[in-house]
Amino acid sequence: MSLIDFILNVAGLLLALNLRSVRLDPFARPVPSTLSGTLRRAEPNRIKRWHWLTALAALLGLRGVFYWQIGPAVSWTPKVDLTFVTLAFPLRDDPAHFAVAELFSVLSFVETLVVFHFWLLALVVINGPQTESDPLHKMILLQVGRTARWSRGVLAVLPVLAVAALWLVFHPLLARGGVLNPARAASHLLAQAALVGVGIYSSLKYLLPVLLFLHLVSSYVYLGASPLWEFVGLTSRNLLAPLTRLPLRLGKVDLAPLVGIVLILLLLHALPNLVLNQLNARNLTLWPQ
């Protein structure tokens, strides 16, 4: 069921990207002063933005019904991992828990959408806003929009604030659905929002090590000329720039990508887990109630 949820989240993400691509299409609103503005489509675009929006809403609504009906039968408890807290959504085959299934469907997709856009922002911070010669990075800049030209300090804080704001929006719904206990004080609620916001950085452990591993492989195995490998090389070189002064080369073997992978996993995976395990062993918690 978790795999099905992941696949449906990817499908929803593609629908959301198609929804956004309608506005980014240079032929949708042609500007006469540009070359694309002098061109017209051979036929009108039959798919409108509301079509994609309706399809996305239908996907989230119907899969909520599916989870509500199938989840209890297979003893599946859907969960959303927010690093410092894991939200479990109790499902039962009764009308009272239908709203809980729909809430999980929406929140699970929102998490996927937010993490995806956070990764885009992270890649912009790593590679900078001016690297437009790389076609893949140019596509990322197009998705991020004018935000890509903001300072790196602002881009580093922006995801934390955005996720914290989302937590403040979803918290009353989660408390009403019995997913978590209501915060006892406003200070506790703000602390929870801050922890959830900071926790989004742990998602980079799924992205950055993969890029460094691909860079390591492509450095010793010729995989052909492709914009993908150019982008992987560009991102990996910028990511490993702080390690350039260290003696990490043995003959023709560059150990920098391996060291980078280890450091990222230690910082974003092992260290948070170690802190949480130590707190749990002492019956302490970072999560304010």
Helices and strands as residue ranges (DSSP letters): H 2-24, G 36-38, H 49-70, G 72-74, E 79-81, E 86-88, G 95-97, H 98-127, H 135-144, G 145-149, H 152-176, H 186-199, G 200-206, H 208-220, H 227-239, G 241-243, E 249-250, E 253-254, H 256-265, I 266-270, H 271-281
